[in-house]
């Protein structure tokens, strides 16, 4: 599975409308995700994709596209 599709699937599993998400979707503004929810997303991505995510770095990401790029370059667990 492609990284973008895996991340999109994870968002969908967390009850976000994945059909409304594109690379320019702003996580906080458009999806109303707060820092706690962003941490939950990071944990879900770690479990689903088997990567290590630095929460401090992940919290700095602003768009869905940035998350996809970050995950694509993340090191495996």
PDB file of N, CA, C and O in Angstrom, chain B, residues numbered from 101:
ATOM      1  N   UNK B 101       0.847  -1.185   0.000  1.00  0.00           N
ATOM      2  CA  UNK B 101       0.000   0.000   0.000  1.00  0.00           C
ATOM      3  C   UNK B 101       0.889   1.243   0.000  1.00  0.00           C
ATOM      4  O   UNK B 101       1.868   1.318   0.742  1.00  0.00           O
ATOM      5  N   UNK B 102       0.545   2.185  -0.814  1.00  0.00           N
ATOM      6  CA  UNK B 102       1.250   3.459  -0.918  1.00  0.00           C
ATOM      7  C   UNK B 102       1.135   4.230   0.405  1.00  0.00           C
ATOM      8  O   UNK B 102       0.123   4.129   1.099  1.00  0.00           O
ATOM      9  N   UNK B 103       2.170   4.995   0.746  1.00  0.00           N
ATOM     10  CA  UNK B 103       2.198   5.732   2.011  1.00  0.00           C
ATOM     11  C   UNK B 103       0.989   6.661   2.129  1.00  0.00           C
ATOM     12  O   UNK B 103       0.328   6.688   3.167  1.00  0.00           O
ATOM     13  N   UNK B 104       0.697   7.421   1.074  1.00  0.00           N
ATOM     14  CA  UNK B 104      -0.423   8.357   1.132  1.00  0.00           C
ATOM     15  C   UNK B 104      -1.730   7.619   1.434  1.00  0.00           C
ATOM     16  O   UNK B 104      -2.523   8.074   2.259  1.00  0.00           O
ATOM     17  N   UNK B 105      -1.953   6.497   0.777  1.00  0.00           N
ATOM     18  CA  UNK B 105      -3.180   5.732   0.987  1.00  0.00           C
ATOM     19  C   UNK B 105      -3.237   5.156   2.408  1.00  0.00           C
ATOM     20  O   UNK B 105      -4.306   5.104   3.016  1.00  0.00           O
ATOM     21  N   UNK B 106      -2.091   4.729   2.930  1.00  0.00           N
ATOM     22  CA  UNK B 106      -2.047   4.190   4.293  1.00  0.00           C
ATOM     23  C   UNK B 106      -2.354   5.276   5.318  1.00  0.00           C
ATOM     24  O   UNK B 106      -3.083   5.037   6.280  1.00  0.00           O
ATOM     25  N   UNK B 107      -1.799   6.472   5.113  1.00  0.00           N
ATOM     26  CA  UNK B 107      -2.066   7.580   6.031  1.00  0.00           C
ATOM     27  C   UNK B 107      -3.538   7.985   5.922  1.00  0.00           C
ATOM     28  O   UNK B 107      -4.187   8.229   6.939  1.00  0.00           O
ATOM     29  N   UNK B 108      -4.059   8.056   4.722  1.00  0.00           N
ATOM     30  CA  UNK B 108      -5.462   8.404   4.513  1.00  0.00           C
ATOM     31  C   UNK B 108      -6.379   7.375   5.165  1.00  0.00           C
ATOM     32  O   UNK B 108      -7.393   7.734   5.763  1.00  0.00           O
ATOM     33  N   UNK B 109      -6.031   6.117   5.051  1.00  0.00           N
ATOM     34  CA  UNK B 109      -6.807   5.053   5.687  1.00  0.00           C
ATOM     35  C   UNK B 109      -6.806   5.203   7.201  1.00  0.00           C
ATOM     36  O   UNK B 109      -7.833   5.002   7.850  1.00  0.00           O
ATOM     37  N   UNK B 110      -5.653   5.556   7.763  1.00  0.00           N
ATOM     38  CA  UNK B 110      -5.557   5.758   9.212  1.00  0.00           C
ATOM     39  C   UNK B 110      -6.451   6.914   9.649  1.00  0.00           C
ATOM     40  O   UNK B 110      -7.136   6.815  10.668  1.00  0.00           O
ATOM     41  N   UNK B 111      -6.450   8.003   8.892  1.00  0.00           N
ATOM     42  CA  UNK B 111      -7.334   9.128   9.204  1.00  0.00           C
ATOM     43  C   UNK B 111      -8.795   8.681   9.145  1.00  0.00           C
ATOM     44  O   UNK B 111      -9.598   9.050  10.002  1.00  0.00           O
ATOM     45  N   UNK B 112      -9.132   7.891   8.136  1.00  0.00           N
ATOM     46  CA  UNK B 112     -10.491   7.384   8.001  1.00  0.00           C
ATOM     47  C   UNK B 112     -10.882   6.504   9.168  1.00  0.00           C
ATOM     48  O   UNK B 112     -12.015   6.573   9.644  1.00  0.00           O
ATOM     49  N   UNK B 113      -9.953   5.670   9.640  1.00  0.00           N
ATOM     50  CA  UNK B 113     -10.215   4.811  10.797  1.00  0.00           C
ATOM     51  C   UNK B 113     -10.432   5.622  12.069  1.00  0.00           C
ATOM     52  O   UNK B 113     -11.069   5.146  13.009  1.00  0.00           O
ATOM     53  N   UNK B 114      -9.905   6.845  12.101  1.00  0.00           N
ATOM     54  CA  UNK B 114     -10.064   7.712  13.267  1.00  0.00           C
ATOM     55  C   UNK B 114     -11.251   8.661  13.094  1.00  0.00           C
ATOM     56  O   UNK B 114     -11.344   9.690  13.764  1.00  0.00           O
ATOM     57  N   UNK B 115     -12.159   8.296  12.181  1.00  0.00           N
ATOM     58  CA  UNK B 115     -13.427   8.985  11.977  1.00  0.00           C
ATOM     59  C   UNK B 115     -13.316  10.364  11.338  1.00  0.00           C
ATOM     60  O   UNK B 115     -14.186  11.214  11.534  1.00  0.00           O
ATOM     61  N   UNK B 116     -12.255  10.588  10.578  1.00  0.00           N
ATOM     62  CA  UNK B 116     -12.180  11.786   9.759  1.00  0.00           C
ATOM     63  C   UNK B 116     -12.730  11.417   8.391  1.00  0.00           C
ATOM     64  O   UNK B 116     -12.544  10.289   7.936  1.00  0.00           O
ATOM     65  N   UNK B 117     -13.394  12.334   7.741  1.00  0.00           N
ATOM     66  CA  UNK B 117     -13.941  12.093   6.413  1.00  0.00           C
ATOM     67  C   UNK B 117     -12.792  12.077   5.409  1.00  0.00           C
ATOM     68  O   UNK B 117     -12.384  13.123   4.903  1.00  0.00           O
ATOM     69  N   UNK B 118     -12.281  10.898   5.128  1.00  0.00           N
ATOM     70  CA  UNK B 118     -11.088  10.794   4.287  1.00  0.00           C
ATOM     71  C   UNK B 118     -11.333  11.244   2.850  1.00  0.00           C
ATOM     72  O   UNK B 118     -10.380  11.595   2.154  1.00  0.00           O
ATOM     73  N   UNK B 119     -12.576  11.244   2.389  1.00  0.00           N
ATOM     74  CA  UNK B 119     -12.839  11.691   1.019  1.00  0.00           C
ATOM     75  C   UNK B 119     -12.744  13.211   0.881  1.00  0.00           C
ATOM     76  O   UNK B 119     -12.746  13.735  -0.233  1.00  0.00           O
ATOM     77  N   UNK B 120     -12.661  13.909   1.995  1.00  0.00           N
ATOM     78  CA  UNK B 120     -12.540  15.366   1.989  1.00  0.00           C
ATOM     79  C   UNK B 120     -11.106  15.837   2.252  1.00  0.00           C
ATOM     80  O   UNK B 120     -10.857  17.039   2.352  1.00  0.00           O
ATOM     81  N   UNK B 121     -10.176  14.905   2.362  1.00  0.00           N
ATOM     82  CA  UNK B 121      -8.791  15.236   2.688  1.00  0.00           C
ATOM     83  C   UNK B 121      -7.930  15.166   1.437  1.00  0.00           C
ATOM     84  O   UNK B 121      -7.955  14.176   0.705  1.00  0.00           O
ATOM     85  N   UNK B 122      -7.163  16.235   1.198  1.00  0.00           N
ATOM     86  CA  UNK B 122      -6.156  16.209   0.136  1.00  0.00           C
ATOM     87  C   UNK B 122      -4.849  16.730   0.713  1.00  0.00           C
ATOM     88  O   UNK B 122      -4.782  17.044   1.902  1.00  0.00           O
ATOM     89  N   UNK B 123      -3.819  16.825  -0.102  1.00  0.00           N
ATOM     90  CA  UNK B 123      -2.499  17.204   0.407  1.00  0.00           C
ATOM     91  C   UNK B 123      -2.462  18.598   1.020  1.00  0.00           C
ATOM     92  O   UNK B 123      -1.613  18.875   1.868  1.00  0.00           O
ATOM     93  N   UNK B 124      -3.364  19.475   0.606  1.00  0.00           N
ATOM     94  CA  UNK B 124      -3.384  20.844   1.123  1.00  0.00           C
ATOM     95  C   UNK B 124      -4.286  21.023   2.341  1.00  0.00           C
ATOM     96  O   UNK B 124      -4.377  22.121   2.889  1.00  0.00           O
ATOM     97  N   UNK B 125      -4.951  19.954   2.766  1.00  0.00           N
ATOM     98  CA  UNK B 125      -5.830  20.044   3.924  1.00  0.00           C
ATOM     99  C   UNK B 125      -5.013  20.388   5.156  1.00  0.00           C
ATOM    100  O   UNK B 125      -4.060  19.690   5.503  1.00  0.00           O
ATOM    101  N   UNK B 126      -5.403  21.484   5.816  1.00  0.00           N
ATOM    102  CA  UNK B 126      -4.709  21.901   7.037  1.00  0.00           C
ATOM    103  C   UNK B 126      -5.289  21.110   8.212  1.00  0.00           C
ATOM    104  O   UNK B 126      -6.497  21.104   8.446  1.00  0.00           O
ATOM    105  N   UNK B 127      -4.406  20.454   8.929  1.00  0.00           N
ATOM    106  CA  UNK B 127      -4.816  19.536   9.982  1.00  0.00           C
ATOM    107  C   UNK B 127      -5.586  20.250  11.092  1.00  0.00           C
ATOM    108  O   UNK B 127      -6.669  19.807  11.475  1.00  0.00           O
ATOM    109  N   UNK B 128      -5.051  21.325  11.597  1.00  0.00           N
ATOM    110  CA  UNK B 128      -5.701  22.022  12.711  1.00  0.00           C
ATOM    111  C   UNK B 128      -6.903  22.856  12.263  1.00  0.00           C
ATOM    112  O   UNK B 128      -7.964  22.812  12.885  1.00  0.00           O
ATOM    113  N   UNK B 129      -6.728  23.606  11.193  1.00  0.00           N
ATOM    114  CA  UNK B 129      -7.779  24.521  10.759  1.00  0.00           C
ATOM    115  C   UNK B 129      -8.932  23.815  10.057  1.00  0.00           C
ATOM    116  O   UNK B 129     -10.093  24.038  10.399  1.00  0.00           O
ATOM    117  N   UNK B 130      -8.622  22.960   9.073  1.00  0.00           N
ATOM    118  CA  UNK B 130      -9.672  22.333   8.272  1.00  0.00           C
ATOM    119  C   UNK B 130     -10.307  21.123   8.951  1.00  0.00           C
ATOM    120  O   UNK B 130     -11.502  20.874   8.791  1.00  0.00           O
ATOM    121  N   UNK B 131      -9.508  20.372   9.707  1.00  0.00           N
ATOM    122  CA  UNK B 131     -10.023  19.178  10.363  1.00  0.00           C
ATOM    123  C   UNK B 131     -10.288  19.375  11.850  1.00  0.00           C
ATOM    124  O   UNK B 131     -10.801  18.477  12.517  1.00  0.00           O
ATOM    125  N   UNK B 132      -9.942  20.543  12.366  1.00  0.00           N
ATOM    126  CA  UNK B 132     -10.147  20.878  13.786  1.00  0.00           C
ATOM    127  C   UNK B 132      -9.486  19.861  14.722  1.00  0.00           C
ATOM    128  O   UNK B 132     -10.068  19.444  15.723  1.00  0.00           O
ATOM    129  N   UNK B 133      -8.252  19.473  14.368  1.00  0.00           N
ATOM    130  CA  UNK B 133      -7.481  18.536  15.183  1.00  0.00           C
ATOM    131  C   UNK B 133      -6.680  19.331  16.203  1.00  0.00           C
ATOM    132  O   UNK B 133      -5.990  20.287  15.849  1.00  0.00           O
ATOM    133  N   UNK B 134      -6.772  18.934  17.482  1.00  0.00           N
ATOM    134  CA  UNK B 134      -5.964  19.588  18.508  1.00  0.00           C
ATOM    135  C   UNK B 134      -4.713  18.749  18.762  1.00  0.00           C
ATOM    136  O   UNK B 134      -4.541  17.689  18.159  1.00  0.00           O
ATOM    137  N   UNK B 135      -3.851  19.217  19.641  1.00  0.00           N
ATOM    138  CA  UNK B 135      -2.565  18.532  19.858  1.00  0.00           C
ATOM    139  C   UNK B 135      -2.743  17.120  20.411  1.00  0.00           C
ATOM    140  O   UNK B 135      -1.962  16.228  20.077  1.00  0.00           O
ATOM    141  N   UNK B 136      -3.749  16.901  21.246  1.00  0.00           N
ATOM    142  CA  UNK B 136      -3.999  15.562  21.780  1.00  0.00           C
ATOM    143  C   UNK B 136      -4.415  14.617  20.660  1.00  0.00           C
ATOM    144  O   UNK B 136      -3.934  13.486  20.588  1.00  0.00           O
ATOM    145  N   UNK B 137      -5.305  15.074  19.789  1.00  0.00           N
ATOM    146  CA  UNK B 137      -5.735  14.250  18.665  1.00  0.00           C
ATOM    147  C   UNK B 137      -4.588  13.988  17.700  1.00  0.00           C
ATOM    148  O   UNK B 137      -4.498  12.908  17.116  1.00  0.00           O
ATOM    149  N   UNK B 138      -3.714  14.969  17.533  1.00  0.00           N
ATOM    150  CA  UNK B 138      -2.566  14.792  16.649  1.00  0.00           C
ATOM    151  C   UNK B 138      -1.632  13.720  17.211  1.00  0.00           C
ATOM    152  O   UNK B 138      -1.053  12.939  16.456  1.00  0.00           O
ATOM    153  N   UNK B 139      -1.488  13.684  18.515  1.00  0.00           N
ATOM    154  CA  UNK B 139      -0.693  12.629  19.151  1.00  0.00           C
ATOM    155  C   UNK B 139      -1.345  11.273  18.929  1.00  0.00           C
ATOM    156  O   UNK B 139      -0.649  10.290  18.674  1.00  0.00           O
ATOM    157  N   UNK B 140      -2.673  11.203  19.023  1.00  0.00           N
ATOM    158  CA  UNK B 140      -3.391   9.954  18.777  1.00  0.00           C
ATOM    159  C   UNK B 140      -3.192   9.493  17.328  1.00  0.00           C
ATOM    160  O   UNK B 140      -3.043   8.298  17.069  1.00  0.00           O
ATOM    161  N   UNK B 141      -3.189  10.436  16.396  1.00  0.00           N
ATOM    162  CA  UNK B 141      -2.942  10.112  14.993  1.00  0.00           C
ATOM    163  C   UNK B 141      -1.535   9.555  14.830  1.00  0.00           C
ATOM    164  O   UNK B 141      -1.335   8.564  14.127  1.00  0.00           O
ATOM    165  N   UNK B 142      -0.564  10.184  15.473  1.00  0.00           N
ATOM    166  CA  UNK B 142       0.823   9.717  15.395  1.00  0.00           C
ATOM    167  C   UNK B 142       0.952   8.291  15.930  1.00  0.00           C
ATOM    168  O   UNK B 142       1.632   7.460  15.327  1.00  0.00           O
ATOM    169  N   UNK B 143       0.313   8.013  17.041  1.00  0.00           N
ATOM    170  CA  UNK B 143       0.363   6.671  17.636  1.00  0.00           C
ATOM    171  C   UNK B 143      -0.265   5.649  16.696  1.00  0.00           C
ATOM    172  O   UNK B 143       0.277   4.562  16.495  1.00  0.00           O
ATOM    173  N   UNK B 144      -1.410   6.006  16.123  1.00  0.00           N
ATOM    174  CA  UNK B 144      -2.077   5.103  15.181  1.00  0.00           C
ATOM    175  C   UNK B 144      -1.205   4.832  13.961  1.00  0.00           C
ATOM    176  O   UNK B 144      -1.128   3.699  13.487  1.00  0.00           O
ATOM    177  N   UNK B 145      -0.549   5.870  13.454  1.00  0.00           N
ATOM    178  CA  UNK B 145       0.341   5.696  12.303  1.00  0.00           C
ATOM    179  C   UNK B 145       1.538   4.822  12.661  1.00  0.00           C
ATOM    180  O   UNK B 145       1.954   3.985  11.860  1.00  0.00           O
ATOM    181  N   UNK B 146       2.092   5.008  13.853  1.00  0.00           N
ATOM    182  CA  UNK B 146       3.212   4.166  14.292  1.00  0.00           C
ATOM    183  C   UNK B 146       2.795   2.698  14.307  1.00  0.00           C
ATOM    184  O   UNK B 146       3.518   1.833  13.812  1.00  0.00           O
ATOM    185  N   UNK B 147       1.628   2.426  14.877  1.00  0.00           N
ATOM    186  CA  UNK B 147       1.150   1.042  14.979  1.00  0.00           C
ATOM    187  C   UNK B 147       0.813   0.463  13.611  1.00  0.00           C
ATOM    188  O   UNK B 147       1.162  -0.678  13.311  1.00  0.00           O
ATOM    189  N   UNK B 148       0.142   1.242  12.795  1.00  0.00           N
ATOM    190  CA  UNK B 148      -0.309   0.759  11.488  1.00  0.00           C
ATOM    191  C   UNK B 148       0.847   0.569  10.515  1.00  0.00           C
ATOM    192  O   UNK B 148       0.894  -0.425   9.790  1.00  0.00           O
ATOM    193  N   UNK B 149       1.773   1.514  10.497  1.00  0.00           N
ATOM    194  CA  UNK B 149       2.821   1.513   9.486  1.00  0.00           C
ATOM    195  C   UNK B 149       4.178   1.038   9.995  1.00  0.00           C
ATOM    196  O   UNK B 149       5.109   0.851   9.211  1.00  0.00           O
ATOM    197  N   UNK B 150       4.289   0.842  11.307  1.00  0.00           N
ATOM    198  CA  UNK B 150       5.547   0.345  11.857  1.00  0.00           C
ATOM    199  C   UNK B 150       6.700   1.321  11.736  1.00  0.00           C
ATOM    200  O   UNK B 150       7.832   0.923  11.460  1.00  0.00           O
ATOM    201  N   UNK B 151       6.412   2.605  11.943  1.00  0.00           N
ATOM    202  CA  UNK B 151       7.461   3.632  11.878  1.00  0.00           C
ATOM    203  C   UNK B 151       7.595   4.318  13.230  1.00  0.00           C
ATOM    204  O   UNK B 151       6.707   4.243  14.080  1.00  0.00           O
ATOM    205  N   UNK B 152       8.729   4.991  13.406  1.00  0.00           N
ATOM    206  CA  UNK B 152       8.976   5.761  14.619  1.00  0.00           C
ATOM    207  C   UNK B 152       8.669   7.223  14.315  1.00  0.00           C
ATOM    208  O   UNK B 152       9.195   7.792  13.358  1.00  0.00           O
ATOM    209  N   UNK B 153       7.806   7.830  15.144  1.00  0.00           N
ATOM    210  CA  UNK B 153       7.415   9.223  14.946  1.00  0.00           C
ATOM    211  C   UNK B 153       7.836  10.026  16.162  1.00  0.00           C
ATOM    212  O   UNK B 153       7.508   9.668  17.294  1.00  0.00           O
ATOM    213  N   UNK B 154       8.555  11.100  15.931  1.00  0.00           N
ATOM    214  CA  UNK B 154       8.927  12.027  16.992  1.00  0.00           C
ATOM    215  C   UNK B 154       7.745  12.968  17.198  1.00  0.00           C
ATOM    216  O   UNK B 154       7.388  13.722  16.294  1.00  0.00           O
ATOM    217  N   UNK B 155       7.138  12.928  18.380  1.00  0.00           N
ATOM    218  CA  UNK B 155       5.929  13.716  18.619  1.00  0.00           C
ATOM    219  C   UNK B 155       6.176  15.208  18.449  1.00  0.00           C
ATOM    220  O   UNK B 155       5.315  15.917  17.928  1.00  0.00           O
ATOM    221  N   UNK B 156       7.328  15.695  18.874  1.00  0.00           N
ATOM    222  CA  UNK B 156       7.651  17.113  18.733  1.00  0.00           C
ATOM    223  C   UNK B 156       7.695  17.544  17.277  1.00  0.00           C
ATOM    224  O   UNK B 156       7.170  18.598  16.918  1.00  0.00           O
ATOM    225  N   UNK B 157       8.320  16.728  16.441  1.00  0.00           N
ATOM    226  CA  UNK B 157       8.367  17.030  15.009  1.00  0.00           C
ATOM    227  C   UNK B 157       6.986  16.909  14.383  1.00  0.00           C
ATOM    228  O   UNK B 157       6.591  17.739  13.565  1.00  0.00           O
ATOM    229  N   UNK B 158       6.257  15.873  14.771  1.00  0.00           N
ATOM    230  CA  UNK B 158       4.931  15.628  14.197  1.00  0.00           C
ATOM    231  C   UNK B 158       3.973  16.768  14.517  1.00  0.00           C
ATOM    232  O   UNK B 158       3.136  17.131  13.690  1.00  0.00           O
ATOM    233  N   UNK B 159       4.093  17.333  15.713  1.00  0.00           N
ATOM    234  CA  UNK B 159       3.221  18.435  16.122  1.00  0.00           C
ATOM    235  C   UNK B 159       3.441  19.684  15.267  1.00  0.00           C
ATOM    236  O   UNK B 159       2.565  20.546  15.193  1.00  0.00           O
ATOM    237  N   UNK B 160       4.599  19.784  14.626  1.00  0.00           N
ATOM    238  CA  UNK B 160       4.916  20.955  13.805  1.00  0.00           C
ATOM    239  C   UNK B 160       4.332  20.872  12.394  1.00  0.00           C
ATOM    240  O   UNK B 160       4.284  21.876  11.683  1.00  0.00           O
ATOM    241  N   UNK B 161       3.892  19.694  11.993  1.00  0.00           N
ATOM    242  CA  UNK B 161       3.355  19.518  10.647  1.00  0.00           C
ATOM    243  C   UNK B 161       2.001  20.210  10.536  1.00  0.00           C
ATOM    244  O   UNK B 161       1.193  20.162  11.464  1.00  0.00           O
ATOM    245  N   UNK B 162       1.761  20.847   9.404  1.00  0.00           N
ATOM    246  CA  UNK B 162       0.541  21.645   9.248  1.00  0.00           C
ATOM    247  C   UNK B 162      -0.474  21.067   8.279  1.00  0.00           C
ATOM    248  O   UNK B 162      -1.676  21.271   8.453  1.00  0.00           O
ATOM    249  N   UNK B 163      -0.016  20.348   7.261  1.00  0.00           N
ATOM    250  CA  UNK B 163      -0.954  19.845   6.260  1.00  0.00           C
ATOM    251  C   UNK B 163      -0.875  18.325   6.149  1.00  0.00           C
ATOM    252  O   UNK B 163       0.077  17.694   6.607  1.00  0.00           O
ATOM    253  N   UNK B 164      -1.901  17.765   5.531  1.00  0.00           N
ATOM    254  CA  UNK B 164      -1.917  16.332   5.294  1.00  0.00           C
ATOM    255  C   UNK B 164      -0.715  15.916   4.441  1.00  0.00           C
ATOM    256  O   UNK B 164      -0.089  14.889   4.701  1.00  0.00           O
ATOM    257  N   UNK B 165      -0.400  16.714   3.431  1.00  0.00           N
ATOM    258  CA  UNK B 165       0.741  16.425   2.566  1.00  0.00           C
ATOM    259  C   UNK B 165       2.050  16.381   3.340  1.00  0.00           C
ATOM    260  O   UNK B 165       2.906  15.541   3.059  1.00  0.00           O
ATOM    261  N   UNK B 166       2.217  17.277   4.314  1.00  0.00           N
ATOM    262  CA  UNK B 166       3.428  17.270   5.145  1.00  0.00           C
ATOM    263  C   UNK B 166       3.497  15.993   5.977  1.00  0.00           C
ATOM    264  O   UNK B 166       4.577  15.438   6.177  1.00  0.00           O
ATOM    265  N   UNK B 167       2.352  15.531   6.458  1.00  0.00           N
ATOM    266  CA  UNK B 167       2.321  14.290   7.229  1.00  0.00           C
ATOM    267  C   UNK B 167       2.743  13.117   6.346  1.00  0.00           C
ATOM    268  O   UNK B 167       3.535  12.275   6.769  1.00  0.00           O
ATOM    269  N   UNK B 168       2.223  13.061   5.134  1.00  0.00           N
ATOM    270  CA  UNK B 168       2.579  11.987   4.215  1.00  0.00           C
ATOM    271  C   UNK B 168       4.085  11.988   3.950  1.00  0.00           C
ATOM    272  O   UNK B 168       4.715  10.931   3.988  1.00  0.00           O
ATOM    273  N   UNK B 169       4.669  13.152   3.682  1.00  0.00           N
ATOM    274  CA  UNK B 169       6.112  13.246   3.436  1.00  0.00           C
ATOM    275  C   UNK B 169       6.907  12.812   4.666  1.00  0.00           C
ATOM    276  O   UNK B 169       7.913  12.113   4.548  1.00  0.00           O
ATOM    277  N   UNK B 170       6.447  13.232   5.847  1.00  0.00           N
ATOM    278  CA  UNK B 170       7.126  12.867   7.086  1.00  0.00           C
ATOM    279  C   UNK B 170       7.108  11.341   7.262  1.00  0.00           C
ATOM    280  O   UNK B 170       8.138  10.735   7.558  1.00  0.00           O
ATOM    281  N   UNK B 171       5.946  10.735   7.080  1.00  0.00           N
ATOM    282  CA  UNK B 171       5.823   9.292   7.253  1.00  0.00           C
ATOM    283  C   UNK B 171       6.666   8.544   6.230  1.00  0.00           C
ATOM    284  O   UNK B 171       7.287   7.530   6.550  1.00  0.00           O
ATOM    285  N   UNK B 172       6.687   9.044   5.002  1.00  0.00           N
ATOM    286  CA  UNK B 172       7.485   8.403   3.948  1.00  0.00           C
ATOM    287  C   UNK B 172       8.970   8.377   4.284  1.00  0.00           C
ATOM    288  O   UNK B 172       9.693   7.476   3.859  1.00  0.00           O
ATOM    289  N   UNK B 173       9.423   9.369   5.049  1.00  0.00           N
ATOM    290  CA  UNK B 173      10.845   9.432   5.396  1.00  0.00           C
ATOM    291  C   UNK B 173      11.140   8.913   6.812  1.00  0.00           C
ATOM    292  O   UNK B 173      12.294   8.908   7.240  1.00  0.00           O
ATOM    293  N   UNK B 174      10.102   8.477   7.537  1.00  0.00           N
ATOM    294  CA  UNK B 174      10.298   8.002   8.915  1.00  0.00           C
ATOM    295  C   UNK B 174      11.025   6.653   8.914  1.00  0.00           C
ATOM    296  O   UNK B 174      10.891   5.845   7.995  1.00  0.00           O
ATOM    297  N   UNK B 175      11.786   6.452   9.964  1.00  0.00           N
ATOM    298  CA  UNK B 175      12.534   5.205  10.057  1.00  0.00           C
ATOM    299  C   UNK B 175      11.628   4.109  10.630  1.00  0.00           C
ATOM    300  O   UNK B 175      10.744   4.389  11.439  1.00  0.00           O
ATOM    301  N   UNK B 176      11.852   2.867  10.208  1.00  0.00           N
ATOM    302  CA  UNK B 176      11.051   1.760  10.711  1.00  0.00           C
ATOM    303  C   UNK B 176      11.319   1.503  12.194  1.00  0.00           C
ATOM    304  O   UNK B 176      12.381   1.836  12.721  1.00  0.00           O
ATOM    305  N   UNK B 177      10.336   0.907  12.843  1.00  0.00           N
ATOM    306  CA  UNK B 177      10.508   0.552  14.263  1.00  0.00           C
ATOM    307  C   UNK B 177      11.468  -0.590  14.395  1.00  0.00           C
ATOM    308  O   UNK B 177      11.746  -1.037  15.507  1.00  0.00           O
TER     309      UNK B 177
END
